């Protein structure tokens, strides 16, 4: 054993027969209260969401997308992307185009989900296969390299549906390859 002596015991420990005691804050009350374990949790606060009396989720351009009421409005298209957005806007509508080009990832993701919902519902069945293919290819070219992983993941089902429709509609391989090459 070391010959060095232990530090002296506090007076309270010496009075307790030499046993070490745990130190507690001044006054013996912990800073978080006398018995924080027995305190009930704070009451739940309702979400502070402006409920507009004229908001109808069924008539919204993104109807069917989960958590639609939590989404903000997309900003107007900038002059730099106006030309790129024209074919998308012509096929899917101005609101979806604005969402796809938005700075807010939730809106980009919601637009991809809405396109997929419409595709599954047959909303584009009257559109020429070549025009639909070109529009979806433009959307995917924009969305696949997105920095947000959720936007990227929403591209998977859309790409799969696009490939299925291409094979079912008889689009020629050179057309498909030329449009998808940049991806």
FENZIKA-V551105 format. One record per pair of residues at least 4 apart in sequence whose ideal C-beta (glycine too) atoms are under 6 Angstrom apart, sorted by sequence separation. I is the first residue (numbers start at 1). J is the second residue. If there is no record, write none. Layout:
i=I j=J
i=I j=J
//
This chain:
i=9 j=13
i=24 j=28
i=32 j=36
i=77 j=81
i=81 j=85
i=85 j=89
i=88 j=92
i=92 j=96
i=127 j=131
i=129 j=133
i=139 j=143
i=140 j=144
i=155 j=159
i=165 j=169
i=171 j=175
i=173 j=177
i=9 j=14
i=29 j=34
i=58 j=63
i=77 j=82
i=89 j=94
i=102 j=107
i=118 j=123
i=127 j=132
i=146 j=151
i=166 j=171
i=171 j=176
i=62 j=68
i=102 j=108
i=146 j=152
i=13 j=20
i=13 j=21
i=60 j=68
i=77 j=85
i=89 j=97
i=99 j=107
i=100 j=108
i=124 j=132
i=143 j=151
i=12 j=21
i=88 j=97
i=166 j=176
i=57 j=68
i=100 j=111
i=144 j=155
i=85 j=97
i=99 j=111
i=143 j=155
i=96 j=111
i=140 j=155
i=85 j=101
i=140 j=159
i=81 j=101
i=77 j=98
i=74 j=98
i=77 j=101
i=74 j=99
i=136 j=162
i=74 j=102
i=112 j=143
i=74 j=107
i=61 j=95
i=71 j=106
i=133 j=171
i=71 j=110
i=144 j=183
i=129 j=169
i=109 j=150
i=116 j=157
i=141 j=182
i=109 j=151
i=112 j=154
i=116 j=158
i=119 j=161
i=129 j=171
i=137 j=179
i=141 j=183
i=105 j=148
i=108 j=151
i=91 j=135
i=65 j=110
i=109 j=154
i=105 j=151
i=112 j=158
i=62 j=110
i=65 j=113
i=87 j=135
i=65 j=114
i=88 j=138
i=87 j=138
i=62 j=114
i=64 j=117
//
